[in-house]
Amino acid sequence: EIYTLSLHDALPISIHMRIDTSTSTINVTRADAAPVHVRDIDYGDPLALFAVFANDPYAALLDSALLTAERGRYAFIAAEPFRVLTSKDGAIALDGERSAGDPFDVLRRELARHALQRAAGLPPFQGGAVGYFGYELAQHLERVPLARADDSRFPDLALGFHDVIVAFDHRERRAWILSSGLPETEPVKRRERALERLDAISARLATATLLPRPSMNRDRKSVV
């Protein structure tokens, strides 16, 4: 599962992909999928808690302005990715290692390497790729004209692969830290990393300064 955040849109877009590789089909219940470890935390305002990570590279807050029971139910904080994938005009960088080609091929490969065994009964996004897909990626899918001048120089694609997610359920007013231990592949080391990451993210969240709610009893006479 990939969550993307458009540069021009405040709402996250969930894209569910079934990806076939030459060896297998991605299946989150396969034997080598990383189990997700869970820690309950106090429910809080996702925006206030995200302030702790706001200056981190590739940190993302996925929240919705919708207040409906389902569409606006969940929010997610993704920070400290273990891997970063970017692409610009076919020049691909994976953790700084450069190559040329189709970034979708690299994305398929990385998703296949980092499958999750999701914890039941919790918010649906528990780890994976977060970032954005730019319009210029269409050149890898079909022949379309592209702008002659690129004055922004944003990557066509920028994704962080996240092993830890902070998830919020607004309806139930509950929150969790979810940790997979990826990219470790050996089960014991992966579990150790997952627990260490739970502690590390929990410690960072503990430093958050919650913003006071505005007073509803302002003295109107003092307002000019």
Long-range contacts (C-beta under 8 A, 24 or more apart in sequence): 1-124, 1-125, 1-128, 2-111, 2-128, 2-129, 2-130, 2-159, 3-60, 3-62, 3-76, 3-78, 3-125, 3-128, 3-129, 3-130, 4-130, 4-131, 4-132, 4-133, 5-60, 5-62, 5-130, 5-131, 5-132, 6-132, 7-132, 7-134, 7-154, 10-65, 11-64, 11-65, 11-66, 12-62, 12-63, 12-64, 12-76, 14-125, 17-111, 19-108, 19-111, 19-112, 21-108, 21-109, 21-112, 24-112, 26-111, 26-112, 26-115, 27-115, 28-115, 28-116, 28-117, 28-118, 29-117, 30-115, 32-115, 32-185, 33-115, 33-116, 33-117, 34-114, 34-115, 34-116, 34-117, 34-127, 34-180, 34-181, 34-182, 34-190, 34-194, 35-116, 35-117, 35-119, 35-180, 36-116, 36-117, 36-118, 36-119, 36-126, 36-127, 36-178, 36-179, 36-180, 37-178, 37-179, 37-180, 37-181, 37-191, 37-194, 37-195, 37-198, 38-119, 38-122, 38-176, 38-177, 38-178, 38-179, 39-176, 39-177, 39-179, 39-198, 39-202, 40-174, 40-175, 40-176, 41-166, 41-175, 41-176, 41-177, 41-202, 41-205, 42-175, 43-168, 43-173, 43-174, 43-175, 44-175, 44-208, 44-210, 45-210, 45-211, 46-75, 46-76, 46-77, 46-166, 46-168, 48-208, 48-209, 48-210, 48-211, 49-77, 49-166, 49-205, 49-208, 50-77, 51-208, 51-209, 52-204, 52-205, 52-207, 52-208, 53-77, 53-79, 53-80, 53-204, 56-80, 57-84, 58-84, 58-130, 58-131, 58-158, 58-160, 60-130, 60-131, 60-160, 62-125, 62-130, 69-171, 72-170, 73-169, 73-170, 73-171, 74-123, 74-124, 74-125, 74-167, 74-168, 74-169, 74-170, 75-167, 75-168, 75-170, 76-123, 76-125, 76-165, 76-166, 76-167, 76-168, 77-165, 77-166, 78-130, 78-160, 78-162, 78-164, 78-165, 79-162, 79-164, 79-166, 79-201, 80-162, 80-164, 80-201, 81-130, 81-160, 81-161, 81-162, 81-163, 82-161, 82-162, 82-163, 82-182, 82-183, 83-110, 83-160, 83-161, 83-183, 84-158, 84-159, 84-160, 84-161, 85-110, 85-129, 85-131, 85-157, 85-158, 85-159, 85-161, 86-155, 86-157, 86-158, 86-159, 87-137, 87-155, 87-156, 87-157, 88-153, 88-155, 88-156, 89-136, 89-156, 90-139, 90-140, 102-140, 103-137, 103-140, 103-156, 103-157, 104-137, 104-140, 104-141, 107-157, 107-159, 110-161, 113-183, 114-161, 114-182, 114-183, 116-180, 116-182, 119-178, 122-167, 122-176, 122-178, 123-167, 123-168, 123-169, 123-176, 125-165, 125-167, 126-165, 126-167, 126-178, 126-180, 127-162, 127-163, 127-164, 127-165, 127-178, 127-179, 127-180, 127-182, 128-161, 128-162, 129-159, 129-160, 129-161, 129-162, 130-159, 130-160, 130-162, 131-157, 131-158, 131-159, 131-160, 132-157, 132-158, 132-159, 133-157, 163-193, 163-194, 163-197, 164-197, 164-198, 164-201, 166-201, 166-205, 177-201, 177-202, 177-205
